[in-house]
Amino acid sequence: MWAIAGAGAFALSRLSRAGRPEGWVLEASVSLMAAAAAGLAATALDFGGLQEPDWRAGTFAFLVSLGAIGLTRAVRLIQP
């Protein structure tokens, strides 16, 4: 579920042109790593995660992935 949430966030972020890099590998890896970290955090916080697929864990992973992609793009826009 976490990988699907990360892939969905990546696909949604590719629709926006603001700060989008030419290559997609960096954004895809950032999105999937952020989704995995969010999924592990959801497991630690005991709302879904490894034990059972839960919509709250998927939503959390999706939103964290979008935030990580947004942060990556913001940093790229700031740097000359």
Residue frames as qw, qx, qy, qz and C-alpha x, y, z in Angstrom:
[[0.000, 0.885, 0.466, 0.000, 0.00, 0.00, 0.00],
 [0.318, -0.771, 0.087, 0.546, 2.84, 2.39, 0.79],
 [0.372, -0.139, 0.587, 0.706, 4.46, 1.93, -2.61],
 [0.169, 0.616, 0.679, 0.363, 1.12, 2.52, -4.33],
 [0.159, -0.921, -0.275, 0.225, 0.63, 5.71, -2.31],
 [0.377, -0.588, 0.316, 0.642, 4.16, 6.86, -3.20],
 [0.331, 0.145, 0.690, 0.627, 3.64, 6.06, -6.87],
 [0.068, 0.793, 0.588, 0.146, 0.32, 7.92, -6.85],
 [0.239, -0.873, -0.052, 0.422, 1.95, 10.96, -5.29],
 [0.390, -0.319, 0.519, 0.691, 4.71, 10.82, -7.88],
 [0.262, 0.434, 0.717, 0.479, 2.20, 10.55, -10.74],
 [0.047, -0.902, -0.426, 0.054, 0.20, 13.48, -9.38],
 [0.329, -0.759, 0.130, 0.546, 3.30, 15.60, -8.92],
 [0.430, -0.039, 0.593, 0.679, 4.41, 15.02, -12.51],
 [0.210, 0.739, 0.594, 0.239, 1.26, 16.82, -13.68],
 [0.153, -0.961, -0.084, 0.212, 2.47, 20.10, -12.15],
 [0.686, 0.576, -0.059, 0.440, 5.18, 21.94, -14.06],
 [0.179, -0.919, 0.212, -0.279, 6.39, 24.23, -11.27],
 [0.335, -0.696, 0.627, -0.100, 9.92, 23.22, -10.40],
 [0.964, 0.089, 0.240, -0.074, 9.68, 19.91, -12.23],
 [0.287, -0.592, 0.632, 0.409, 13.11, 18.60, -13.17],
 [0.534, 0.436, -0.545, -0.477, 13.84, 17.08, -16.56],
 [0.377, 0.131, -0.916, 0.034, 14.65, 13.67, -15.12],
 [0.700, -0.422, -0.162, -0.552, 12.12, 11.73, -13.12],
 [0.737, 0.004, -0.634, 0.235, 14.39, 9.27, -11.29],
 [0.170, 0.174, -0.529, 0.813, 15.19, 11.58, -8.36],
 [0.499, -0.191, 0.106, -0.839, 11.54, 12.43, -7.74],
 [0.836, -0.094, -0.447, -0.304, 10.46, 8.81, -8.01],
 [0.624, 0.033, -0.656, 0.424, 13.08, 7.65, -5.53],
 [0.051, -0.181, 0.414, -0.890, 12.29, 10.50, -3.10],
 [0.652, -0.181, -0.117, -0.727, 8.60, 9.68, -3.31],
 [0.847, -0.085, -0.514, -0.103, 9.03, 5.96, -2.69],
 [0.471, 0.093, -0.624, 0.617, 11.52, 6.45, 0.14],
 [0.234, -0.203, 0.287, -0.907, 9.24, 8.99, 1.82],
 [0.770, -0.174, -0.264, -0.554, 6.26, 6.63, 1.48],
 [0.762, -0.025, -0.617, 0.194, 8.26, 3.79, 3.04],
 [0.226, 0.135, -0.533, 0.804, 9.36, 6.02, 5.92],
 [0.466, -0.195, 0.084, -0.859, 5.79, 7.20, 6.45],
 [0.824, -0.125, -0.458, -0.310, 4.55, 3.63, 6.41],
 [0.604, 0.002, -0.648, 0.464, 7.07, 2.63, 9.05],
 [0.055, -0.151, 0.373, -0.914, 6.05, 5.65, 11.11],
 [0.667, -0.195, -0.190, -0.693, 2.40, 4.63, 10.74],
 [0.789, -0.098, -0.605, 0.044, 3.33, 1.18, 12.01],
 [0.372, 0.060, -0.572, 0.728, 5.16, 2.69, 14.99],
 [0.272, -0.109, 0.209, -0.933, 2.17, 4.94, 15.73],
 [0.203, 0.181, 0.941, -0.201, -0.11, 1.88, 15.48],
 [0.561, 0.529, 0.260, -0.581, -2.50, 2.99, 12.77],
 [0.845, 0.520, -0.036, -0.116, -2.19, 0.43, 10.03],
 [0.069, -0.762, 0.635, 0.106, 1.18, -0.30, 8.57],
 [0.188, 0.354, -0.907, -0.131, 2.81, -3.71, 8.49],
 [0.319, 0.076, 0.868, -0.372, 0.11, -5.57, 10.41],
 [0.379, 0.587, 0.714, -0.038, -2.82, -4.66, 8.19],
 [0.213, 0.293, 0.355, 0.862, -3.51, -2.37, 5.24],
 [0.074, -0.706, -0.544, 0.447, -5.30, 0.68, 6.55],
 [0.326, 0.798, 0.322, 0.390, -6.54, 3.73, 4.70],
 [0.297, -0.950, 0.047, 0.088, -5.00, 6.03, 7.31],
 [0.640, -0.422, 0.432, 0.474, -1.52, 4.64, 6.69],
 [0.549, 0.405, 0.521, 0.513, -1.99, 4.97, 2.93],
 [0.069, 0.945, 0.239, 0.213, -3.20, 8.54, 3.24],
 [0.476, -0.819, 0.198, 0.253, -0.33, 9.39, 5.55],
 [0.660, -0.139, 0.502, 0.542, 2.20, 7.87, 3.12],
 [0.410, 0.666, 0.458, 0.423, 0.60, 9.73, 0.19],
 [0.093, -0.986, -0.103, -0.095, 0.70, 13.09, 1.95],
 [0.567, -0.662, 0.328, 0.364, 4.26, 12.64, 3.21],
 [0.648, 0.149, 0.515, 0.542, 5.35, 11.69, -0.32],
 [0.251, 0.840, 0.325, 0.353, 3.75, 14.82, -1.74],
 [0.332, -0.937, 0.071, 0.086, 5.43, 16.90, 0.93],
 [0.674, -0.386, 0.422, 0.467, 8.82, 15.35, 0.20],
 [0.537, 0.440, 0.474, 0.542, 8.45, 16.01, -3.52],
 [0.015, 0.954, 0.213, 0.209, 7.36, 19.59, -2.79],
 [0.504, -0.796, 0.214, 0.258, 10.35, 20.12, -0.54],
 [0.689, -0.054, 0.479, 0.541, 12.68, 18.70, -3.19],
 [0.376, 0.678, 0.409, 0.481, 11.25, 21.03, -5.81],
 [0.201, -0.976, -0.084, -0.032, 11.44, 24.04, -3.48],
 [0.610, -0.582, 0.331, 0.423, 15.10, 23.36, -2.77],
 [0.604, 0.222, 0.507, 0.574, 15.80, 23.04, -6.50],
 [0.184, 0.864, 0.327, 0.336, 14.10, 26.39, -7.17],
 [0.381, -0.911, 0.058, 0.147, 16.09, 28.16, -4.46],
 [0.648, -0.358, 0.424, 0.522, 19.47, 26.90, -5.65],
 [0.298, 0.744, -0.236, -0.550, 20.90, 28.81, -8.62]]
